[in-house]
Amino acid sequence: MLLEFVSKVLQQPTHCSALLVQVAGVKRIIETNQGQSVYPADSQLLIYQGKILKDDTTLESNKVAENSFLVIMLSKVLDAMVCCS
């Protein structure tokens, strides 16, 4: 299944890309379009209808419909020194 993906970010213009339906692939496309320093794929959580999508699943298996939207959240990586002090 091939879908068209539109990512809209308040600080950036809209980008359109054709995508592979793997969630990990979507994260890489967002990272490429928005910049690794801003949206690193490893830190992204994609949420659809209140569920966090797993990287090894597909958009189709998560029942993501065309013209719907995903929420992108970034997880913070805590410094080990901060955690242990």
Residue pairs with C-beta under 8 A, 6 or more apart in sequence:
1 21
1 58
1 59
1 60
2 18
2 19
2 20
2 21
3 18
3 19
3 21
3 59
3 64
3 66
4 16
4 17
4 18
4 19
4 66
5 16
5 17
5 18
5 19
5 26
5 29
6 14
6 15
6 16
7 14
7 15
7 17
7 29
7 30
7 33
7 34
7 72
8 14
9 34
12 34
15 33
15 34
17 29
17 33
19 25
19 26
19 29
21 58
21 59
21 60
22 55
22 56
22 57
22 58
22 59
23 46
23 53
23 54
23 55
23 56
23 57
23 58
23 59
23 62
24 41
24 55
24 56
26 46
26 59
26 70
27 41
27 44
27 46
27 55
28 41
30 39
30 41
30 44
30 72
31 39
31 40
31 41
31 44
39 72
39 74
40 74
43 74
43 75
43 76
43 77
44 72
44 73
44 74
44 75
45 52
45 72
45 73
45 74
45 75
46 52
46 53
46 70
46 71
46 72
47 53
47 70
47 71
47 72
47 73
48 62
48 64
48 68
48 70
48 71
51 62
53 59
53 62
53 64
53 70
64 70
